[in-house]
Amino acid sequence: MIKQTFVALLLSVGASSVFAAGTVKVFSNGSSEAKTLTGAEHLIDLVGQPRLANSWWPGAVISEELATAAALRQQQALLTRLAELAADSSADDAAAINAL
């Protein structure tokens, strides 16, 4: 029991010291350009940035470059598949698929 508690404590301490990449790009709704932040060694440094004041943090997504690239490939594959389905469907079905 003590060993499990100790391991849980270590994991929680380790999770609080998540390191950010050297340069962090922040995209926000309503802005076409990313805010580039540097010097955020820990996640708390990023959250405390004055440039991110009035940000909606519950809706934040923290990603890693390779994971983002993989998600973009999956999105492109899905869009390609939807376009193929729309081409093979009736006009009403194609309109519904294209609305996605």
Contact map, one row per residue, 1 for C-alpha under 8 A:
1111100000000000000000000000000000000000000000000000000000000000000000000000000000000000000000000000
1111110000000000000000000000000000000000000000000000000000000000000000000000000000000000000000000000
1111111000000000000000000000000000000000000000000000000000000000000000000000000000000000000000000000
1111111100000000000000000000000000000000000000000000000000000000000000000000000000000000000000000000
1111111110000000000000000000000000000000000000000000000000000000000000000000000000000000000000000000
0111111111000000000000000000000000000000000000000000000000000000000000000000000000000000000000000000
0011111111100000000000000000000000000000000000000000000000000000000000000000000000000000000000000000
0001111111110000000000000000000000000000000000000000000000000000000000000000000000000000000000000000
0000111111111000000000000000000000000000000000000000000000000000000000000000000000000000000000000000
0000011111111100000000000000000000000000000000000000000000000000000000000000000000000000000000000000
0000001111111110000000000000000000000000000000000000000000000000000000000000000000000000000000000000
0000000111111111000000000000000000000000000000000000000000000000000000000000000000000000000000000000
0000000011111111100000000000000000000000000000000000000000000000000000000000000000000000000000000000
0000000001111111110000000000000000000000000000000000000000000000000000000000000000000000000000000000
0000000000111111110000000000000000000000000000000000000000000000000000000000000000000000000000000000
0000000000011111110000000000000000000000001000000000000000000000000000000000000000000000000000000000
0000000000001111111000000000000000000000011000000000000000000000000000000000000000000000000000000000
0000000000000111111100000000000000000000011000000000000000000000000000000000000000000000000000000000
0000000000000000111110000000000000000001111000000000000000000000000000000000000000000000000000000000
0000000000000000011111110000000000000001111000000000000000000000000000000000000000000000000000000000
0000000000000000001111110000000000000001100000000000000000000000000000000000000000000000000000000000
0000000000000000000111110000000000000111100000000000000000000000000000000000000000000000000000000000
0000000000000000000111111000000000011111000000000000000000000000000000000000000000000000000000000000
0000000000000000000111111100000000011101000000000000000000000000000000000000000000000000000000000000
0000000000000000000000111110000001111000000000000000000000000000000000000000000000000000000000000000
0000000000000000000000011111000001111000000000000000000000000000000000000000000000000000000000000000
0000000000000000000000001111101111100000000000000000000000000000000000000000000000000000000000000000
0000000000000000000000000111111101000000000000000000001000000000000000000000000000000000000000000000
0000000000000000000000000011111100000000000000000000000000000000000000000000000000000000000000000000
0000000000000000000000000001111100000000000000000000000000000000000000000000000000000000000000000000
0000000000000000000000000011111111000000000000000000000000000000000000000000000000000000000000000000
0000000000000000000000000011111111000000000000000000000000000000000000000000000000000000000000000000
0000000000000000000000000010001111100000000000000000000000000000000000000000000000000000000000000000
0000000000000000000000001111001111110000000000000000000000000000000000000000000000000000000000000000
0000000000000000000000001110000011111000000000000000000000000000000000000000000000000000000000000000
0000000000000000000000111100000001111100000000000000000000000000000000000000000000000000000000000000
0000000000000000000000111100000000111111000001000000000000000000000000000000000000000000000000000000
0000000000000000000001110000000000011111000000000000000000000000000000000000000000000000000000000000
0000000000000000000001100000000000001111100010000000000000000000000000000000000000000000000000000000
0000000000000000001111110000000000001111111111000000000000000000000000000000000000000000000000000000
0000000000000000001111000000000000000011111011000000000000000000000000000000000000000000000000000000
0000000000000000111100000000000000000001111111000000000000000000000000000000000000000000000000000000
0000000000000001111100000000000000000001111111100000000000000000000000000000000000000000000000000000
0000000000000000000000000000000000000001011111110000000000000000000000000000000000000000000000000000
0000000000000000000000000000000000000011111111111000000000000000000000000000000000000000000000000000
0000000000000000000000000000000000001001111111111000000000000000000000000000000000000000000000000000
0000000000000000000000000000000000000000001111111001000000000000000000000000000000000000000000000000
0000000000000000000000000000000000000000000111111101000000000000000000000000000000000000000000000000
0000000000000000000000000000000000000000000011111111100000000000000000000000000000000000000000000000
0000000000000000000000000000000000000000000000011111100000000000000000000000000000000000000000000000
0000000000000000000000000000000000000000000000001111100000000000000000000000000000000000000000000000
0000000000000000000000000000000000000000000000111111111000000000000000000000000000000000000000000000
0000000000000000000000000000000000000000000000001111111000000000000000000000000000000000000000000000
0000000000000000000000000000000000000000000000000001111100000000000000000000000000000000000000000000
0000000000000000000000000001000000000000000000000001111110000000000000000000000000000000000000000000
0000000000000000000000000000000000000000000000000000011111110000000000000000000000000000000000000000
0000000000000000000000000000000000000000000000000000001111110000000000000000000000000000000000000000
0000000000000000000000000000000000000000000000000000000111110000000000000000000000000000000000000000
0000000000000000000000000000000000000000000000000000000111111000000000000000000000000000000000000000
0000000000000000000000000000000000000000000000000000000111111100000000000000000000000000000000000000
0000000000000000000000000000000000000000000000000000000000111110000000000000000000000000000000000000
0000000000000000000000000000000000000000000000000000000000011111000000000000000000000000000000000000
0000000000000000000000000000000000000000000000000000000000001111101100000000000000000000000000000000
0000000000000000000000000000000000000000000000000000000000000111111100000000000000000000000000000000
0000000000000000000000000000000000000000000000000000000000000011111110000000000000000000000000000000
0000000000000000000000000000000000000000000000000000000000000001111111000000000000000000000000000000
0000000000000000000000000000000000000000000000000000000000000011111111100000000000000000000000000000
0000000000000000000000000000000000000000000000000000000000000011111111110000000000000000000000000000
0000000000000000000000000000000000000000000000000000000000000000111111111000000000000000000000000000
0000000000000000000000000000000000000000000000000000000000000000011111111100000000000000000000000000
0000000000000000000000000000000000000000000000000000000000000000001111111110000000000000000000000000
0000000000000000000000000000000000000000000000000000000000000000000111111111000000000000000000000000
0000000000000000000000000000000000000000000000000000000000000000000011111111100000000000000000000000
0000000000000000000000000000000000000000000000000000000000000000000001111111110000000000000000000000
0000000000000000000000000000000000000000000000000000000000000000000000111111111000000000000000000000
0000000000000000000000000000000000000000000000000000000000000000000000011111111100000000000000000000
0000000000000000000000000000000000000000000000000000000000000000000000001111111110000000000000000000
0000000000000000000000000000000000000000000000000000000000000000000000000111111111000000000000000000
0000000000000000000000000000000000000000000000000000000000000000000000000011111111100000000000000000
0000000000000000000000000000000000000000000000000000000000000000000000000001111111110000000000000000
0000000000000000000000000000000000000000000000000000000000000000000000000000111111111000000000000000
0000000000000000000000000000000000000000000000000000000000000000000000000000011111111100000000001100
0000000000000000000000000000000000000000000000000000000000000000000000000000001111111110000000001100
0000000000000000000000000000000000000000000000000000000000000000000000000000000111111111000000000000
0000000000000000000000000000000000000000000000000000000000000000000000000000000011111111100001001000
0000000000000000000000000000000000000000000000000000000000000000000000000000000001111111110011101100
0000000000000000000000000000000000000000000000000000000000000000000000000000000000111111100001000000
0000000000000000000000000000000000000000000000000000000000000000000000000000000000011111110001000000
0000000000000000000000000000000000000000000000000000000000000000000000000000000000001111111111000000
0000000000000000000000000000000000000000000000000000000000000000000000000000000000000101111111000000
0000000000000000000000000000000000000000000000000000000000000000000000000000000000000000111111100000
0000000000000000000000000000000000000000000000000000000000000000000000000000000000000000111111110000
0000000000000000000000000000000000000000000000000000000000000000000000000000000000000100111111111000
0000000000000000000000000000000000000000000000000000000000000000000000000000000000001111111111111100
0000000000000000000000000000000000000000000000000000000000000000000000000000000000000100001111111110
0000000000000000000000000000000000000000000000000000000000000000000000000000000000000000000111111111
0000000000000000000000000000000000000000000000000000000000000000000000000000000001101100000011111111
0000000000000000000000000000000000000000000000000000000000000000000000000000000001100100000001111111
0000000000000000000000000000000000000000000000000000000000000000000000000000000000000000000000111111
0000000000000000000000000000000000000000000000000000000000000000000000000000000000000000000000011111
